[in-house]
């Protein structure tokens, strides 16, 4: 073991030294303007980005796995590296994926995949790009498509090129580890705010980001990865060390989901447990659990909808705002069926929100409070796509999900975790909301496209070495 570490340190000594010095110099130069903590994150991100890019030319499989582990770090430094260049958004993620894709392109075109899946992805991208020309800011909308869709698609295609079915658990460990780091970061945020009880945590929820700008984004990513973790716990033979790690990870995830106070995460957490136990091995347990579940369903659902408070649904400003958004989105899609362009939702909502309010049934308007703030996004991915990219694009995205479910159904023993992850992502996206890009945060989109890639590895016709 020590000989292996010594050998690798000797091989990468110059690279590590150069990366360290470059990262340190840049961080020190910016420390006065960005602060000590942000400078430390920048140092780490620059150091690892250099390593990531170097590994592209040495071992692309290791490079991608490292990239997935480091996603939380790259996401955190978007406050420093998040700017425009023509139709491109520059972030640490887009820099890495662009370089990876360019130098992997010759291998990518040789891989033969499910044609219907590729056609759906292509048509979806074309429709999203087309919507940009109906935007008030064409270049801004094109940049949204680039960072939020084209970047994850390029990563997915490279992933499918170099990975094989037997690499599945390596990918699972990478994304599970990444979110473990984010959970710990969130706990530190709570401690720094002095939130040590559930009531103070709930009141400080607005400040809780887990490194992903807001708590709902984190919850959406975590609940998408949870089925992968449960597959490993329930259906994989693990060593003692592996068992310790994945069991602790499960407890970590469960605690984090509770502390998010996100209704969609609480509800989908129950769904993940239910779906994960549907295998033959645990079906009897599921049948037994269904008996008390029938009696507990109503109070549990009521508790979740009201987010653990006595406030009714129509007196909850967040719930009413999302309800009003549905009617507003219908008006926008009716007026602009081909979309208004990526990143244009907020301005359109301000313009049409009053019409949306009037479209709400009177019995709801007369009994509900008025939402005190405009929405920046739809809190429903399908509506978000329909508004920004067009109605047909929303339909195509549903067909992409269906295609992935169909592909995974052919070999459930291999893709059960990924299948549940895709289904849960879709449900969470509809009831709570997801965005392909939220102010530079694309981690959730990267994860779901990696899951798309995993279920389609089974249809891969030829293998390609990762360098």
Phi, psi and omega in degrees: 000309181295326177295321179296315179297317180298318180298316181291322178296321179294320182293320185257016185303310181296318180297314180298320181295313180297316180298317180297312182295315180299313181295319180295316181298312181298316182295318180295320180296330184260355188300325181291331182265335184249347178093161185296313185295315180293324178296322178295319178294321178296317178302312181297316182295317179295318180300311182286328177297319177300316178295318179301314182293320178299319182292340175304324183267355179250311184203098186292331178295312178297323181298316180293318179299317178296320178301317180295320178296324187270002182308317179299323179291314179298324180293320183297324185273013178294339178295341179257315183248085179203087183216171188261145173216098187054243182264014185247140170262126181265116171221173177299321180294315183291326177298310182297310185295322179298314179296315179301313184293316182300313183278355177252358190301320180299324178282325183299317184290346180275343184281130179258121183235176175307116185295319182298323178295314180296320179296317179297316178298316181297312180298319179299315178298318180298316180295321179293319177295317181301323181297335181299331183281357172257004183275155175287344178221092187299314183295321178299316182292322176297323178294325177296320178293320182297309184283321188274338183232308183296319179298310176298325179294318178298318178296317180299316180295321177292320178301312180297327181296316189257347181258157180229171184304323183289351180270001188307311186290335173297318178294316180301314180299323181297309183287326177296316179297319180302315182284335172299318178299318181295321177301313181298320178299320179295320178297321178295323176300317180295318179296322179293332178273356180076019181273103183239006175227161182299323180293318179288328176295316180297318181290336178261013185303325182297334181268353184271114183242336188057021179091006185237036176073314172212164189291330181293324178297313178301314182299320179296320179291314183297317183288337176285326181275335182307319178299330178293318179295317180292326175299318180293323180290316189272330191233359181250141173280121185240151172285171180300318180294320178296317178301314180301315183293312185287328176292317177296324178296320179297316177297320178298313179297316182298314178299315182297319180296320177299315185287345178289334186052038177259117185302316181298323180290318178299315182293314182288336174301315178297320180296320179299314179301313181299310183294324181291334180271005184281352175295157183305326184298328186239011186296324179296320177299319180297318179297318180294320181290336182292337181293303176293334181299325179299319182281332182270346188303311184295308180295324179294315180296320178296318179297318181293313182299321181270006177055041176073017178240175178269001180288128181287164184302313184283352175255009177261115186299322179296315181294318181294321179300319180289325176294316178297326180298324181301312181291323177295318180297323178299318179296315181297315181295327177293322180280327183230075184295340179264009177093166180244005179096145179301140179080009185255002186299313187302315182290325178291322180297318178299324183286323188248003186297324180293320175298322178295321178297317180291335179285339178298142178305144183300322182295336175279314182298320184286340183251358183249151173287163178271130179299125187276006184209151175280156180266143176273337177211169193284344187058027176201112188299319181297317178293323177300315178295314180301319181288310187276323186248352176110157183297317181296322178298321178296319178295318180297321179296320176298320179294327176296316177299314180298319179299318180291322177297317179297317180296321181286333181294337182292336180213076185294329180297332179273318193248016184300315180297315179295320179299312179296322178300317180294315180297315181293320176303315181295315180296312179299321181297328182276320185272334179241319176117144172217158172231150176292326176216121175241095178054042177098352179270111180238012184303315180300320179291319176301315182297314183292325178287330173294320176295321173303317181296320181298313183291339180263000175296333180295333181266005181291126186274332182221156182259147178228132180286143179277066183079000000 
